[in-house]
Amino acid sequence: MRKILRNIKKHIRYSKNKETEVELLIYYCSKLNSFSPSITRNTALVNLYQRQIVSIRKTVSSLHEDLQYDFGLQIEEL
């Protein structure tokens, strides 16, 4: 999971687009959440998931209001 996240962060750095960052991290968190076996038994994965949610919220707050609303709805689904 950490290797996948490291690759995602590399692509985010090269894109230099906040919307792309949010979309990729939301997709990563949704896949991590639906991962089988569940991540709830692993403290490290739960902490990783929570840190990414905080990172997404921080990035979303710097976007346009319409995008904040749209991404906010997706974050609440997680």
N, C-alpha and C positions, 0 to 999 in steps of 0.2 A: 504494500500500500504506500509506503514511504517513497519507493522508487517511482511509482506512478505519479505521486504528488510532485516529486522533484522534476519530472519531465513536464508536467503541466505548468509549473512555475517558470520553467525555462521558456516555454512557448508564450506565456503571459509577458515575460520580460521583452521578448522580441516583437510582440504585437503592439505594445505601448498603447493599448486601448482599454479603458476601464470597463467598457461593456463586455468585451471579450473575456476579461478577467473574471467578471461576475458570472457570466454564462458557463465558463469552464469549471469554476469552483462549485457552482450549484449542481452541475451535472455530476461532478466527482462525488459530492456529498450525497446526492440521491442514490448513486450506485453503491457507495459505501454503506448507506442506510439499508439497502435491500440486499446486501451481501449475505451469502449463506456459507457458513454458520454465522449467526448474529454477532455483531460487534459488542453487544452489551456486556458480555462476560470478560472482555479484554479491556483493561483500564487504559492501556496505551492507545488503542484505537478509538476509544470513547473520547479521550482527551484530544486526539488529533482531529476528530470530527468537530468537537466543540470549538477548537481554535479556528478551524476553517469557517465555521458559522460566524464567529466574531469578526474574522477578516472580511467576509462577504458583507456583513452589515456596515463595517467601517468604509468599505469601498463604495457601497450603494449610497451612503450619505453624501458623497461628493458628486453624484450624478444629477441630471436634470430631474425635476419633480415627477414628470410622467414616468420616467424610467424607474425612479425610486418606488413608485406605486406598483408598477408591474413586477419588478424584482422582489418587492416586499411580499407580494402574494405568493411568489414561488418559494421564498424563504419560509413563510409560515407553513407551507405544505411539508417542509422537511421536518 
